[in-house]
């Protein structure tokens, strides 16, 4: 039998562990890997669903929130025009993009920064990129290539860039959607233009540190850094190729041709052990084997068609040699790596039947996945080699946009402080997910 003091110490330690709260300061969370590492989170929803702690009016956008330091940061687009259109013919819309800072406990607006912008993009509801918060600064990238560095406390502008004017870049059909990445003293951004597909800026001053590569369009894939072959490698997936460069200099390590229809390359590469997977529209896929002794990669297979995963809106995840993700067909699919064998697929997280581009954005949390479905539902579930298991579901927000003839909300939540921060085109809400 343990002495009372030992029991008390264990109890206090368990309380401290359960009380630990994490921030969500950028796209895909603190480590940019879509893992929610907090404990003390509910296993099932209470009757009537989880409590909504606050609601704050916002305008349109697909950009998810960032949560850190007791603040919530997000972007939106204010316009009097009807932007609930897919607009493949690229009509123009006038409005104002905003960066908003809310109090994390109350949802109260602390400050806002705004600037006029003309949209000429498809799905023109608003910005796509989650703000990146680092070192007391907020980096916000708008849908037409306006990059702004703001003081996180006051909203004062430290520096800004206009990718059109500064780099002669042209906005891709679906707008700028590659979330900026802080790496040491650099802010790495997908920009566009000749020789400047990717640009590293000094994160404090905005001065250019290096520029690298060219592409027919900039694409939508966020920059991603891995360590492999004894080197840190910045992965740049774009129309025409997947390349790896030195994140300190932009010098290219290796490159392999890759092409997706209409330049629809949206996911960032997913690593599974020694393998690297990318997929895009229309059933375009590529699996590479990363070298262990140098920064290099060899093609294992490409374009496995409907047996692979071709994401549209959802970042896949890899676990224990299996890739899980939502395919363009609107199904959640499991694919074994490296052989590419499809283990199973289901449309159940989103709908009874596959809905084209059906979307459920998800993160891992312990042995579960939390999914935010385009219908406005939060789903707790599990994925394994055996299949998908839904544990519980609650409707938390209304879908306020449309796509393919149905109502949708396509914005990635932030998961922090045992809460989910979720937005549509009308409001941002804070949902309490703490275990009682």
N, C-alpha and C positions, 0 to 999 in steps of 0.2 A: 504493500500500500504506500502511495506517494505521500510525503509530508504535506500538511496544509499549505505551507509557503510555496512549495513546488507547484501544487495544483493551482494556487492563485496566480502564480507567474505565467503558467501555461494559458490560463483563462484570459489574463490581461493581454498576452501576446496574440491570442486568437482574435480578441476584440480589436487590437491595433491593426492586424492584417485585414480584418473585415472592413475597418474604417478607412483604409487607404483608398483615395480617389485619384483617378487619372484624368488628365486633360485630353483634348482631341484637337490639336492645334493646326491640323492640315488635312488634306485629302487622305483618306484611309488610316487616319489616326497617328499616334505619336511616332511609331516606327514605320509608317507608310506601308503597312502590310495587312490591313483590314482585320486586325486582331484586337478585340476588346478585352483587356486584361484585368478588369475589376472583378472582385468577388462581392458577395453580399447582394447579388442580383436575384430577382424573383424567378422561380421555376415555372410558375403558371400565373396567368392574369387573375386578379380578383374579380368577383362578380361585378358586371357592369364595365369591366375594362380598367386599365391603369388610370390613375388620377392625372389630370392635366393641371400642372402647377401655374402656368400662365400662358396667355395668348397675346401676341403683339402684331398689329397690322403691318404687312409688308406688301410690296408690289411683285411683279412677275420675275421669274427666273428659275433656272435649273441648278444654280450653284448651291451646294450644301453649306451648312454652317461650320465654323471653327469655334472651339470652346477652349479657353485657357485664361488663367489668372482672374477668374470671376467675371469674365466678359464673354459674350457671344458675338461673333463677327460674321456677317453675310453680305451678299451683293444682291441688288435687284434692279429692275428697269421700270421707270415710270413713264407712261405714255397715254395719250388720249385715244390712240388708234387701236383697232382690233388686231391683236397679235396672236390670237388663238387660231393660227393657220399654219400649214406646213410650208407653204410659200416656196416651192421648188423653182419658181421662175425668178426668185430673188428680187421681189419688190422692195421699195425703200420705206422705212418707218423712222419717225423722228421721236426722240424722247430723251430721258436723262438716266444715266447709270448712277447708282448710289452704292457706297460702302457704308454699312450700318454697324454700330456698336451698341449692343444691348447689355443690360445688367443681367448676370447669369441667374440671380436669385429671383428677380421680379419681372424681367423682360422689359424694363424701362429703357427707353432710348437715351443713351449717354452722349453720343455724337453721331454725325453723319457727314460724309463727304460726297459731293455730287458734281457731275460734269455732263454737258450735252453730248449726245452721240447719235449718229445716223446708222441704222441697221440696214444691211442688205443681205441678210442671211436666211436660211431656212429654219423653221421653228424659231421665230423671232421673239419669244416670250421674255428673254432676258439673259443675263450672264450664265456661264457654264461652270466656271472654276471656283472651287472652295478657296477662300482666303488662306494664305500661309502666314502663320504668326511665329515670329522668332526674335528673341533678344529685344523685346519692347517695340518691335516694328511689325506692321501688317503689310503684306504684299498682296495686291488685288489686281487680277487680270480680267479685263472686260471682254465681251464677246467680239469686239472689233479690234482688239489688239492694243487697248490702252492699259499700260502697266503703271501702277502707282504704289509708292512706298509711303506709308503713313505712320505717324506716332500712335502706338496702340492705346495710349492713355487719353490723348487729346484729339486725334484725327488730323493733326497738322501734317501737311505734305512735306516729306523730306526730299523726294525726287520722283520723277515720272518719265515714262517713255511712250512714244507713239510708234508702234511697229510699222505702220504704213509710211509715215513721214521719215522715220529714222533709218529704216532698212528697206524701203521700197517693197514691203511685203504686201501680199494680197490675202485677204481673209478667205479661208476655205468655206465651202458651202454651208457647213453647220457651225461656223464661228470658231473662235479660239476656245479650245476645251482642254488644253494640256496644262494641268495644274503646275505652277512653278515649284521648284525644288530648292531648298536651302542646303548647301553642302559646304561646311566650313565657313569661309568668308565670302563664298559665292552664292548668288541667286541664279539658278540655271533655268532658262526658259526656252521653249520652242517658239521661234520667231517667224521664220520664213525669209524669202529673198535669196538672192544669189550668194552662196558661200556663208550664209547666216541662218541656216535651218535651225541651229541651236546656238544660243549666245549665253555666256556667263557674265553677269554683272557683279561688281562689288556690291555686296548687300547693304553697305552703309552709305556709299556715295552715289551708286548707280553707274560708276564708270565701267566701261566695257573691259573685261579681262581677256576674253578670247571669243572667237566665233568659229563655227565648224559646219561643214557639209552643205549640200544643196539638195533640193527635192522639188518635184513638180508642184506639190502643195505641201503645207506644213503638216497636214494630218491632224489627228486628235489625241494621239497616244502621249501620256505624260512621261517625262524623263525619269529613268529608274537607275539606281546604282546597285551593283552587286559586287561581291568579291569572289573571284575565280581565277585559276591559273596564276596565282601569286600576285594578282593586281586588282585594284579597284577599277571597275569598268562601268562607264555610263552608257546605258542602252538607249538607243534612239531608233524607234520604230516609226517609219514614215512611208508615204507612197513611193515605191521603188526599191526599198531595201530595209533591212534591219542591220544596224551597225553598232559597234562598241567603240567608244573613244575614251581617252584618258580624261577624267573629270577635272584635272588640274590644268590641262593645256588644250583640250579639244582635239589632240592628235589621234587619228584613227588607228585602232588596233586590228579590227577585222570587219568585214561586211559581207552580207549575202543578199541576193535579190529577193524581193518580196513584193507582191502587188495584190491589192484588194480592189474589188469593183468600186468605182466612183470615189476612190481614195478613202473608203470607209474603214480606216484603221483606228480603232478607238481604245482597245485595252492596252495596258502596259504589259511587257513580257512577264510571264510567270515562271519562276524557277522551281524545279522539282529535282533535288539532288544535283546530278551532273547534267541535267537536261533543262532546256529553255523552250517554252512554248509560246507561240503567238497565233492568233486567229482573227479573221475579219470577214466582211461580206465580199463575195457571196460564196460561202463554203471554202474560203481560202485559209489554209492552215500551214504551219511550219514548226517542225521540231528539230532542235539543234542539240548536239552533244558538246558540252563545254570541256575544253582541254584542261588538264590538271596541272601541267607544268609550264604553261604560258598563256597569255591572253589570246585565245583562239577558239574557234567553234567549227564543227562540221555538221552538215545537214544529215539528219537521220531519215526523215521523210517530209513530204509536203503534200498539201491539197488532198486530204483523206475524205473530203466531201462530208456528207451528213453523219459519218461515224465520229468526226471530230467535233470541236466546239468553235462556233463562229459567233463571238459575242457582238452585240450591238450597243447595249447600254450598261452591261454588268461586267465588273472585273471578276474573272474566275479565281479560284483558289486551289492550291495543291496540298494534299495531305496523304502521307504514307503511300506514295506512288500512284495516287489517283487524282485526276483533275476534275473539279466540279465547277459547272458554270451554266449560265443560261445562253442557249443558242439563239440565233436569229429567228428560228422557227417558233420560239416562245416556249421552249421546254427546258427544264433543268436536266442536265445530262452528266453522267459520270463516265470518264474515259481513263482506261489504265495506261500508264506510261512505263516504258517507252514504246510498247507495241502498238498503241493506238486503238486497242480493242474497246468498243463501247460496252459498258457494263449494264447500263439502264438509262431510261429517260422518263420524265413525267411532266405534265403541265400543271399538276395539282397546286403548287404554291401560288399560281396566278389565276388559273381558270380550269374549268372542267375539260375544255378542249384547247389545243394550242392556239394562242393569239399571236399573230405576227409581231415580233419585237416585244413580246410579253416580258415584263420587267419585274424582278424582285431583287433589290439590292441587299447584299448580305455581308455580315461580319461573323467571325468566329468568336465565341466566348466560352471558355472551358470546353466541355464536350458537346456544345450545342452551336447552332447557327441562329442568328437573329436576322430575319428578313423584313425589309420594308417593301411591301407590294404596291404596284402602281395604282391599285384600288384605294389606297390609303390605309391598308391593314398592316399591323405589326404581327409577325408570325415567329413563334419559337419552334425550332425543329432540330432534327439531326440528319446528317448525311453520312453514309458509309458505303462500302462496296455492295452492301445488300440492297440499298435504296434510300429513299427519303421518307422520314417519319415526321409528321406534323404533330407537335405537342400541344400547342394552343394558338389562338388567334384573337386579335382585338382590332376593331376599327377605330382609328385615332384622328384622322384628318380627311377632308374631302378632296377628291381629285378635281383640279380646277382647270386643267388644260385638256387638249384632245390629240389623238394620234390614231390613224387608221380607223377612224369612225367610232372610237370609244373614248371615254373620259379617263384621263391618266394624271398621275403626279409622278414625275421622274426627277426626284432630287434626293441625293444621298444624305441620310441623317448623320448627326454626330452623336457618339455614345461616350458620355463622360459623367462623372459624379453620380453614377447609378441612374442616370437619366438619359432619355433620347431627346434630341433637339431636332425638330422636323419642320420643314416649311413647304408651303405650296405657293400659289400666286396671289394669295390674299393674307396669309398670316404665318407667323413662326410660333410654334408651340413647344413647351417643355413638358415631357411626359415622365412621371416618376416610375422607375423600374426597380426600386430598392426592395429587397426582401424585408418583410415585417417581422 
